[in-house]
């Protein structure tokens, strides 16, 4: 089970170089974006409103001018002696009701018949923009400066029948139009300013939310952690595969891909796929359901036997997924074998040390008793025994590792007062491969240890173990007999099963299983039968040739 807490993630591995943190950067960038958008929209709407209002004012002026020009009383007044006396009273109410700055009616000579300022009646119209209406009969909007100032004015010809007899000019002062536009723009910019402020507040909220979701980490920290995570995951010697709470693959390192799929599938394409489809035998879906961990489950994927450890992943007490780790069983077995060899060597050295200490005490006692002749005889006898053992083993066995473990086991048996004998006809001169040597070392060590355990309860005169080995023929044969109680009835088939043992105590039931696997790996066989000494006899046969493996 893996549990993560926010405090664990927020522990900063290093301080980022940037003085401005991510939150301030996000607030600044989002605020700049919002203000830029508001500014662009404001400028656009300012021009749009200005053009729209000017167009609307022009259309309004043109509409008023057309209504005045189409008034039949205006055209009839042109035929009288004093047109101004009739036209001025007709136009003034229209000017007041439409809020126009001026409505001027003039004849073809541009002499005014109406004007907001009565003093201007009878004078020539100012602006010099009446030609299109008087000469071409057009109705249009123009901008010019008159007696009242710069204005937006509409020009419409006055007809009497088919003849143009005058012109109507309706105007709105430019300063009034700009005042109106300014009022609209003031409200517009005020609204845009409020929108910008709201946007900045939202930017702060968004930055705070994202910063909280990133557990307070800066981009450099996230990048560094991601790089470190990928490096660790891809360089680790264990395969790792993880899924989210829906059972979809979120992580798959190179070792897991190699162990589970070899080179058949692209690991990147497996990310996001349901684990049930990719790896039907995976126990990760069960982990998500039961929320319990599984340890040291032995599985076979492709050509690899692996040990699998699986467990759920929690974040703040919430299940967020599950993870499995895979370790090549072959590598673990290799380590186990190496440890077994080391243990065997250590036991042999311990036996020799203990035996040597006892002999030193014996010599010391004889020296104190001033038994010099007995000391010399004892040393000579022990030396002869050791030389006999060593010479016997060296003459019979060519491999130094096999010789070493045999001498060690002879000393160990002597320490335990067990008579371990090597058949005089034994010989092993065939050069051994590394795999064969490892298999025989493990077999000799484990089988002799088992034999020593078997004869432990026997009487001193019956503690016997016999060892025979030969490489005559096509196979290497090894037999180890003991005078122990033998193999219990009904246990002949279970004897080599992993974890099975006829003895009580922890860490038992692995030696024979490991030995048989190593022998089988080297192409050989291991079986048990009844011994001539009354106990058990274990027989190892191993082909000598490499191509027989």
N, C-alpha and C positions, 0 to 999 in steps of 0.2 A: 504494500500500500504506500502510495506517495501522496504527501500532503504539502500544499503550498499555501503560504499566507502572504498577504500584501506587504507586511513588514519585511519578509524575506526578499521580495523582489525589489523593494525600494532601497536596499542596501547598495550604495553606489560603489562600484569597483574603482572608479577614478572620477576626477573632476573635469568637466568639459572645458575646452579652451575658450569657447565663446563667452563673452561677458554678458551678452543678452540671451536670456533663456528662451526656450521654445514658446512659452506662453506669451511673453511680450512680443516675440516675433510674429506670432499668429495674430495677436490683437492689432499690431501695427499694420501687417499686410492686409488683413481683412478690412480694417478701418480705411486704409489707403484705397483699397478696391472700391469700397462703398462710396467714399467721398468722390472718387474719380467718376464713378457711374452717376452719382448725384450731380456732379458738376457738368458732365456731358449732357445729361437729361435737362438740367436747368438752362444751359445755353441753347439747346435745341428748342425747348418750350418757350424761352424768352423770344427767340426769333419767330417761332410759330405764332405765338400770341400777338406779337407786334404786327406781323404780316396779316394775321386773321382780322385783328381789330381795324387795321388800316383799310383792308378790303371791305369789311362790314360798313365802316364809316363812308367809304366811297360809294358803296351800293346804296346806302341810305340817302346820301346826298343826291345820287343820280335819280333815285326813286322820287324824292321830293321835287327835284328839278323837272322831271317828266310830268308829274301831276300839275305843277304850275303852268308848264308850257302847253298842256292840253286843255287848260281852262279856257273856254270860249270867250269869257268876259275879258281875259287878258288880250286875246287877238283883236276883239272889237274895240278895246280901248286905244289901240294903235291908230284907229281911224279918226279919233276925236282930236280937238285942238289941244287939249292938255291931258295926254295919256297918264302922266304921273299922278294926277289927281284921282284917277280911277284905280290905277294899278297899285299904288302904295297902300291904300286901305285893304286891298285884297291880299296882298302878300304878307303884311305885318302879322296877322293872326296865325298864318301858316308857319312863319318863322318862329314864333313863340311856342307853338304847339310841338314843333319838331326839334326844338332846342338847337336849331342851326345858328351858326354865328352870323350868317348873313344870307339873304336872298335878294339878288340883284337882277332886275329885268332891264335889258338895253335893246336899242334898235340896231339896225344894220350899221349905223355909224358909231355904235358902241356908246351912245348917250344913255345915261342911266334914267330909268323911269321909277326905280324904287331902290332904297338903300336904308340900312339900319340908322344911318346918320342922315337926316333929311337935308343937311347942308350939301351932301354929295350928289343929290338928285340934280340932273341936268348936266352934270360933268361927265367927262369921258371915262369909260371903264379902264381900270389899271390891271396890268398882268400880261397883256398882249398874247393871250392864249385862246382867243375867240374865233380864229380864222377857220379851224376845222368845222365848227358848228355853223358859222355864217356862210362859209363858201361851199362846204361839202355836205352839210346837213347831218354831221355825225353827232352822236351823243357819247360823251367820254368823261373820264375823271383825270384831273391834272393837279399838279402842285405848283403854286406860284405865290408871289408876294403882292398883296394888294394894300389898300389904304389901312386895313385893320391888322396887317402883318402877314406872315407866312401861313398859308392855309391849304387844306385839301379841298378842292372844289370840283363840282360836277357841272358840265356844260351841255345844255339841250337846246336845239333850235326851236323857234316859235314859227309855226306855219299859218299862213292865211291862204287856204286853198293849197296850191302847189308851190307857193312862193314863200321863201324864208324872209320874215319881216323883222326878226329879232332873236335874242338869245336870253336864256335863263341861266344864271350862275348861282349855285347853292354851295356854301362853303362852311367848313368846320376848321377852326384855327388849329395849326399843328401843335401848339403848346398845350391846347386842351386835350388833343388826342394823345400826346405823350404823357400828360398827367394821368389819363385813364389807363394807358398802357402801364405806367409806373405803378398804379394801384394794383393792377392785376399781377404784375411781376413781383411786387412786394409780398403779396399773399402766396405766390408760387414759391419764391425763395424761402419764405418762412416755413412753408410746408416741407420743402426739400431739406431744410436744415433740421427740422424735427425728425424726418425720415433718416437722415444721416446720423443723428444722435442715437435714435433707436437702433440703427445698424451697428453702431459702435458698442452699445450695450449688449446686443446679441453676439457681437464678435467676442466680447469678454466672456460671455456665458459659454460660447462654443469652445473657445480656447481653454477655459477652465475644465470643461467636460472632457475634451480630448486629452488634456494633461493628466486628468485623473485616470482616464482609461489606460494611459501609457505608464501609470504608476509613478508619475513624477520624473520619468527618465527623459533625458535630452536625446536628440537625434544621434549624436556621436556615441552616446552610451548604448542606444538601441543597436546601432550599426556594429559596435564593438562586441556587444553581447551576442548578436546574431552570428558574427564571424567566429567567435569563440565557441558557440554552441555547435555550429556546423563542423568546425575543426575537431572538436572533441567527439562528436557523434561519428564522424567519418573515420577518425583515426583509432577509435576504440576497437579492441579485439573481439568484442561481443556484438552479435547482431541485435538491433533494437528496432521494434516496430510498435507504433502507437496509433490509437484510434480515438476519435472524439466520442461524445456520449451517444451519438447515433450509429456508431459502428463503422464509420468511414475512416480510411487510413489518412493520418495527418503527418506521419513521419516514418521514413524507412531508410536506414543507413546502408552503406555499401556492403558491410559484412552480412547484414540480414538478407539483402538481395542475393548475395552469393550463396549463402547457406540454404535459402528457401527456394530460389528460382534459378540459380546459376546465371548463365548469360542468355537465358531464353526470353526474359522480359525486361523492358525498360522501367527502371524504378520510378522515374519521374512521372510516367504515365499511370502508375498505380496510385499515386496520391489522389485522394478524393473518392477512390473506389470503395464499395462495401467490402469489408474484410471477409464476409461469408462467400463472396464470389471469387475473391483473389486467393484465399486460403481457407477452404472449407473445414479443415481439421483444427483451425485455431480455437483456443479456449477463450479468446477475448470477449466474444458475445456473452458467454456464460459469466465472465468476470463482471461485465456491466449489469447483468441481471442479479447475480448473487452478492456482488460487492465483496467477495472474498478472494484472497490471494492463493495462488498455486505455486509450489516450489519444487524444483528438481524433477519436473515431469520429463520422462524420456520419450522422445518422438523421433520419427524418421521422415525427413523431407528430401525427396530426390535421392541422391546418393550419400546423404549425410545423416548420421545419427547425432541428435543434439539434445542437450538438457535445456528445458524451458522453465523460466521463472516469470510469472504473470501476476499483475496486481492492478487495482483501480487507482486512478489519479483524482485527488480532491483539491479544490481551490476554495478556501474559506468555507470548508465543510460542505461544499457542493460538488457532486460527481461531475467531472468534466471529461472523463475518458478513461482509458486503460492502456497499459503498456506491457509488452513481452520482451524479454531478453533471451537470446539464444547463444549457447556456447557449444562449440564442436566437441562432441563426446570423445572423439579420438585424441584430442589434445589433453583433455582432462585425464583420460586413461593413461596417456603417456606420462603425465606428471605423477599419477598414482604409482605407476611402475617405477619411476625414478626414485620416488620416496620409499617404495618398498625395498629397492636395492640398497639405498642408503641405510635403511633400518637394519637390513641384513648385515651389511658391513659393520654397522655400529654394534650390533649384537655379537658379531664375531670378535671385534676388538675388545668389547667388554668382557667376553669369556676369556680371551687371552690375558687381559689385564688381571682379572680376578685369579685365574690359574697361576699367573706369574707371581702375584702377591703372596698366594699361599705357599708357593715354593720358596720365595724369599724368606717368609717367616720360618719355614722348616729349616732352611740353611742357617738363619740367624740363631735359631734355638740350638742347632748342633754346634755352632761356633761357640756359643756361651757354655755349652757342656764340654767344650774342648775335644769334640769328636772330629778331628781333622780328617781322618781316613774315611769316616762315614760321609762327611761333607763332600769329599772328592768323589766317592762312589755315587752319591746321590746326584751330583752335578753331571757325572759321566753318564749315569743311567738316563736322566732327563734329556740330556743332549742327544743320546742315542735314539731315544723315542722320537724327539722332535725331528732329528735328522732323518729318521726312518720315515716319519709321516711326510716330511717335505720332499724327500727324495722319491718316495713312492708316488706322491701326487705329481711331482715335476716329470718323472719318467713316464707316467701314464697319460698325463693331460698336457696338450700343447697350448691351449688357450690360457693366458695368465689370469684372467678374471675368474674362470672356472676353478683354476688352481687355488686362487685366493679364497674363494668362498668355501671350497672343500676343506682347506686347512682351518679356516675359522670355525666351521661346523664340527670338525674333529675336536678342536679345543673346547667348544661349547658343550659337546657331548661328554668330554672328559670332566669338565667342571660339574656337570650334573650327574656324574657317575653312571653314565650310560655307555655301553660298549658299542661304539660305532665302527664297523669294519668295512673296508673296501675290498671287494673280491679281487684276488690276485690276478685274475684274467682280464680285469677291466683295462680299457685303453680308449683314449679319445685324441687322436692325432690329426683328424680332419680339420682344416681351417674353417672357421665359422664366420658367417656373415654377421653383421650387426644385429639383424633381427633374430637370427638363430641364437647368438650369444645371449641376447636379452631374454629370450624365451627360456633357455636352459638355466640361466642364473635365477630367474623367478621360480622355475620349477624346483630346482635343487633347494633353494632357500625355504620356500613354502612347504614342500613335502617333508623335508627333514624336520622343520619346526613342528609340523603336525605329528610326525613320528615321535619326537621328543615329548610332546604333550600326551601322546597315546601310551607311552611306556612309563609315565611319571608315577602311576599308582602301582606298578608292578614291583615285585620283590627285587632286591639288588642283583641277584644272580640271573634274573630274567629280563633285565633292561637291555635289550639287544636291538640294534638296527643294522641292517645289512644294505650296502650300496653296491650296485653293479652297473657299469656302463660300457658300451662298445660301439665302435663305428665300422665293424666288419659288415660288409654287404652294402646295400643301397641306403640303409637308414641308420640313424643314430638312435640307439636304444638306451633307456635309463630306467632302472628298477630300484625302488626303495621299499624294503620290507621292514616291518616292525613286529615286536612280540606283544603288542598291546591287545585290547579286547576285540579288535576287528571292527568291521562295519556292521552296525545294527541291521537286523532283518527289515526289509521293506524300504530302506533308505538308499539303496544303491543308485536309483535314478535321480533322487533329490540331492545327492551329495554335491553335485557341481552347480546347483542352482544358486543364483545370487541371493545372499542374505540367509541362506539355510545353513545351520550348524547343529551338530549333535552335542556341542558343548554349550554351557551357559556363559553369560557375560556379554558385555557390550562389544561393538566393533568386530563381530565374528560373522562368518559366512561369506567372506569376500575373497580369501586367499585362493581356494580351489577354483572359483569362478574366474578370477583374473588369470590364473595360471592356464586354465583350459583355453581361454580366449587368446592368450599369447601363443600358445602351442598351435592352436588352430590357425592363427594369423600367419605362422611360419610354415603352414602346410602339414602340420603333424597332428597327432592324436594323443589323448590322455584318458586312461581308463583305470578302474580299480578292480582288484580281485583278491582272493584269499591268499594270505602269505604262508610260506612254509614254516615261518617262525611262530605261527598261530594267530597273528594279527592281520593287518591290512597290507596289501602290496599295490603300489601305484606304478603303472608302466607308462613311460613316455616314448613315443616313436616319432622321429623327426627326419624327413628326407634330407639327404646330404646335398643334393644338387639344387642350385638356385632356381632352375626352371621347373623344379618340382613344387615350388612354393605357390 
